[in-house]
Structure formats: C-alpha cells, structure tokens
Amino acid sequence: MAHPKRKISKSRRDKRRTHYKAATPTLSKDPSTGELHLYHRAHWHEGKLYYRGQVLIDSSEDVTD
C-alpha cells in the first residue's frame, strides 16, 4: 500500500480544494402558474402538484370513501 513520504500541510491541501464550490440551483418558471421551482422537479401551487405545466395531483378535490 502506498504511503506519503511527507505530510501534506493543511494550506497545501486547502489550496487544492478551493475549486470545489457549490453551484447555484437552476430555477425554472412554470408556464401555467408562473411560479419559480427547481428544474426537473414537480412543485405545489394552490393545492395542486404541477410538473411541466400539467396538474399531477389535485388535493383540493373532495375524496370521500
């Protein structure tokens, strides 16, 4: 198994890791509601679940068994 011959200092290690940055999430605007949401994700608006401008789930409907 390979072992380092010398200890890598914290500053040298951190210099290498400076390029790892969190990217800002891509937001998309729903064509039917105009609401901003995460790209490729469904979102709730006024009790309805929307994905790509279409209603998937409507929780405002009364469901009685």
PyMOL commands that set and color helices and strands:
alter all, ss='L'
color gray80, all
select helices_A, chain A and resi 10-19
alter helices_A, ss='H'
color red, helices_A
select strands_A, chain A and resi 27-29+36-38+43-45+48-51+54-58
alter strands_A, ss='S'
color yellow, strands_A
deselect
rebuild
show_as cartoon
